[in-house]
Structures are given as structure tokens and as C-alpha cells.
């Protein structure tokens, strides 16, 4: 039986393993939900989203082609949209 390579979306050589990515997503969902409950809003302003993505674009832990973070595995063009989401290495 021929061994199949993992798709790049879950490539453990570049991104956290699958379970760590699930944990990152859980933390993201919790932070966004708690922020909304506290009245911090849900979506970041367009300016804040652009600032966050600019920071990501300059980061060595960011895959420019996939718009994805090597530290948490998140697709940052989506994660930046939420008020209480955070960079895994505290850049924003």
C-alpha cells in the first residue's frame, strides 16, 4: 500500500499538529465569545483588520501564500476579523 502525504493544510513539519490546531481554534472561539458577552463587540474595524494583516505579512511565522500562521495554524485573513482574537505570539 502506497503511503500518502498529508495535505499541506495539516503538514506537521510546518504547522502545529492537528490537535494543537484544534486547541488553538477552541481558544480563539472562547476569546471571541467572551469578548462579545462582555460587550467588546464581535468584529474588528476595517482599519484594525488591515493593521493586523500588515503585521502578519511582515512576520517570519506567516505563510504569505496561504495567509496562514505557522505558530497556531490559523488562516489569518479570517482570524483578524474578530475583535477579541489574538496573535499567538502577541504581535497584536
KENU-564635 format. One record per residue (C-alpha): residue number from 1; residue in one letter; x, z, y. Coordinates in nm, 2 decimals. Example, Ala and Ser with C-alpha at 12.3 -4.5 7.8 and 13.67 -1.06 7.14 Angstrom:
! KENU-564635
<zadren i="1" aa="a" c1="1.23" c3="0.78" c2="-0.45"/>
<zadren i="2" aa="s" c1="1.37" c3="0.71" c2="-0.11"/>
END
This chain:
! KENU-564635
<zadren i="1" aa="x" c1="0.00" c3="0.00" c2="0.00"/>
<zadren i="2" aa="x" c1="0.14" c3="-0.10" c2="0.34"/>
<zadren i="3" aa="x" c1="0.19" c3="0.18" c2="0.59"/>
<zadren i="4" aa="x" c1="0.00" c3="0.11" c2="0.92"/>
<zadren i="5" aa="x" c1="0.15" c3="0.22" c2="1.25"/>
<zadren i="6" aa="x" c1="-0.06" c3="0.45" c2="1.47"/>
<zadren i="7" aa="x" c1="-0.20" c3="0.27" c2="1.77"/>
<zadren i="8" aa="x" c1="-0.01" c3="0.32" c2="2.09"/>
<zadren i="9" aa="x" c1="-0.30" c3="0.53" c2="2.22"/>
<zadren i="10" aa="x" c1="-0.20" c3="0.81" c2="1.99"/>
<zadren i="11" aa="x" c1="0.17" c3="0.74" c2="1.95"/>
<zadren i="12" aa="x" c1="0.32" c3="1.08" c2="1.88"/>
<zadren i="13" aa="x" c1="0.66" c3="0.96" c2="1.99"/>
<zadren i="14" aa="x" c1="0.53" c3="0.91" c2="2.35"/>
<zadren i="15" aa="x" c1="0.23" c3="1.12" c2="2.39"/>
<zadren i="16" aa="x" c1="0.13" c3="1.47" c2="2.27"/>
<zadren i="17" aa="x" c1="-0.01" c3="1.47" c2="1.91"/>
<zadren i="18" aa="x" c1="-0.39" c3="1.42" c2="1.86"/>
<zadren i="19" aa="x" c1="-0.47" c3="1.79" c2="1.85"/>
<zadren i="20" aa="x" c1="-0.28" c3="1.87" c2="2.17"/>
<zadren i="21" aa="x" c1="-0.46" c3="1.59" c2="2.34"/>
<zadren i="22" aa="x" c1="-0.79" c3="1.74" c2="2.23"/>
<zadren i="23" aa="x" c1="-0.68" c3="2.07" c2="2.37"/>
<zadren i="24" aa="x" c1="-0.59" c3="1.91" c2="2.70"/>
<zadren i="25" aa="x" c1="-0.93" c3="1.75" c2="2.72"/>
<zadren i="26" aa="x" c1="-1.10" c3="2.08" c2="2.65"/>
<zadren i="27" aa="x" c1="-0.90" c3="2.25" c2="2.93"/>
<zadren i="28" aa="x" c1="-0.99" c3="1.96" c2="3.16"/>
<zadren i="29" aa="x" c1="-1.36" c3="1.98" c2="3.08"/>
<zadren i="30" aa="x" c1="-1.36" c3="2.36" c2="3.12"/>
<zadren i="31" aa="x" c1="-1.18" c3="2.34" c2="3.46"/>
<zadren i="32" aa="x" c1="-1.42" c3="2.07" c2="3.59"/>
<zadren i="33" aa="x" c1="-1.73" c3="2.26" c2="3.46"/>
<zadren i="34" aa="x" c1="-1.62" c3="2.59" c2="3.61"/>
<zadren i="35" aa="x" c1="-1.54" c3="2.43" c2="3.94"/>
<zadren i="36" aa="x" c1="-1.89" c3="2.28" c2="3.96"/>
<zadren i="37" aa="x" c1="-2.05" c3="2.61" c2="3.87"/>
<zadren i="38" aa="x" c1="-1.85" c3="2.78" c2="4.15"/>
<zadren i="39" aa="x" c1="-1.97" c3="2.52" c2="4.40"/>
<zadren i="40" aa="x" c1="-1.64" c3="2.34" c2="4.43"/>
<zadren i="41" aa="x" c1="-1.82" c3="2.01" c2="4.38"/>
<zadren i="42" aa="x" c1="-1.77" c3="1.76" c2="4.10"/>
<zadren i="43" aa="x" c1="-1.60" c3="1.45" c2="4.23"/>
<zadren i="44" aa="x" c1="-1.29" c3="1.44" c2="4.44"/>
<zadren i="45" aa="x" c1="-1.29" c3="1.24" c2="4.77"/>
<zadren i="46" aa="x" c1="-1.17" c3="0.89" c2="4.76"/>
<zadren i="47" aa="x" c1="-0.86" c3="1.00" c2="4.96"/>
<zadren i="48" aa="x" c1="-0.78" c3="1.28" c2="4.72"/>
<zadren i="49" aa="x" c1="-0.81" c3="1.04" c2="4.42"/>
<zadren i="50" aa="x" c1="-0.58" c3="0.79" c2="4.59"/>
<zadren i="51" aa="x" c1="-0.33" c3="1.07" c2="4.67"/>
<zadren i="52" aa="x" c1="-0.33" c3="1.19" c2="4.31"/>
<zadren i="53" aa="x" c1="-0.28" c3="0.85" c2="4.17"/>
<zadren i="54" aa="x" c1="0.01" c3="0.78" c2="4.41"/>
<zadren i="55" aa="x" c1="0.18" c3="1.10" c2="4.29"/>
<zadren i="56" aa="x" c1="0.12" c3="0.99" c2="3.93"/>
<zadren i="57" aa="x" c1="0.26" c3="0.64" c2="4.00"/>
<zadren i="58" aa="x" c1="0.59" c3="0.80" c2="4.11"/>
<zadren i="59" aa="x" c1="0.61" c3="1.04" c2="3.82"/>
<zadren i="60" aa="x" c1="0.86" c3="0.97" c2="3.53"/>
<zadren i="61" aa="x" c1="0.60" c3="1.11" c2="3.29"/>
<zadren i="62" aa="x" c1="0.34" c3="0.84" c2="3.38"/>
<zadren i="63" aa="x" c1="0.29" c3="0.52" c2="3.19"/>
<zadren i="64" aa="x" c1="0.22" c3="0.26" c2="3.46"/>
<zadren i="65" aa="x" c1="0.08" c3="0.00" c2="3.22"/>
<zadren i="66" aa="x" c1="-0.18" c3="0.23" c2="3.06"/>
<zadren i="67" aa="x" c1="-0.23" c3="0.46" c2="3.37"/>
<zadren i="68" aa="x" c1="-0.17" c3="0.74" c2="3.12"/>
<zadren i="69" aa="x" c1="0.03" c3="1.07" c2="3.14"/>
<zadren i="70" aa="x" c1="0.30" c3="1.13" c2="2.87"/>
<zadren i="71" aa="x" c1="0.26" c3="1.51" c2="2.92"/>
<zadren i="72" aa="x" c1="-0.12" c3="1.55" c2="2.84"/>
<zadren i="73" aa="x" c1="-0.21" c3="1.21" c2="2.71"/>
<zadren i="74" aa="x" c1="-0.49" c3="1.17" c2="2.97"/>
<zadren i="75" aa="x" c1="-0.59" c3="0.84" c2="3.12"/>
<zadren i="76" aa="x" c1="-0.52" c3="0.95" c2="3.48"/>
<zadren i="77" aa="x" c1="-0.73" c3="0.68" c2="3.66"/>
<zadren i="78" aa="x" c1="-1.03" c3="0.88" c2="3.52"/>
<zadren i="79" aa="x" c1="-0.89" c3="1.23" c2="3.54"/>
<zadren i="80" aa="x" c1="-0.80" c3="1.21" c2="3.91"/>
<zadren i="81" aa="x" c1="-1.17" c3="1.16" c2="4.00"/>
<zadren i="82" aa="x" c1="-1.27" c3="1.52" c2="3.93"/>
<zadren i="83" aa="x" c1="-1.23" c3="1.79" c2="4.19"/>
<zadren i="84" aa="x" c1="-1.10" c3="2.07" c2="3.96"/>
<zadren i="85" aa="x" c1="-0.89" c3="1.85" c2="3.73"/>
<zadren i="86" aa="x" c1="-0.52" c3="1.92" c2="3.75"/>
<zadren i="87" aa="x" c1="-0.18" c3="1.76" c2="3.68"/>
<zadren i="88" aa="x" c1="-0.03" c3="1.91" c2="3.36"/>
<zadren i="89" aa="x" c1="0.30" c3="1.98" c2="3.55"/>
<zadren i="90" aa="x" c1="0.13" c3="2.10" c2="3.87"/>
<zadren i="91" aa="x" c1="0.22" c3="1.80" c2="4.09"/>
<zadren i="92" aa="x" c1="-0.14" c3="1.80" c2="4.23"/>
END
